[in-house]
Amino acid sequence: MQIKTKIVTLFLSLCLPTLPLLANAEETAPAAQVEEGIVITVNINTASAEELATLLKGIGLKKAQAIVDYREANGPFTQIDDLTNVKGIGEATVRNNAARILL
């Protein structure tokens, strides 16, 4: 009986320290798989303010509405860099969203 107890104790003492490592690996792996292969794009000449705010990084509803207002006042965007003409939209925002923007 003592041998059985020692074996179980030895087994648990070897296995238990690795559980946090396994738990962490399971939490991070699915997040990478979900993002992998997904391409998000939005046509800035046809999208609503809500769509722009949802699909573009760093663009809230207020800036998205400014994009729509600019588009309605000046016509469709012809280049992605034209977004920098919208108040509150800088080059960094355009650069961060370049892969998402369609004309």
WOKA-V532586 format. One record per pair of residues at least 4 apart in sequence whose C-alpha atoms are under 6 Angstrom apart, sorted by the first residue. I is the first residue (numbers start at 1). GAP is how many residues later the second one is. Records with the same first field share a line. If there is no record, write none. Layout:
I->GAP  GAP
//
This chain:
6->4
12->4
40->60
41->59  60
42->59  60
43->4  58  59  60
45->31
47->4
49->15  16
51->4
52->4  12
53->6  7  8  11
59->4
70->4
71->4  5
84->5  6
91->4
94->4
//
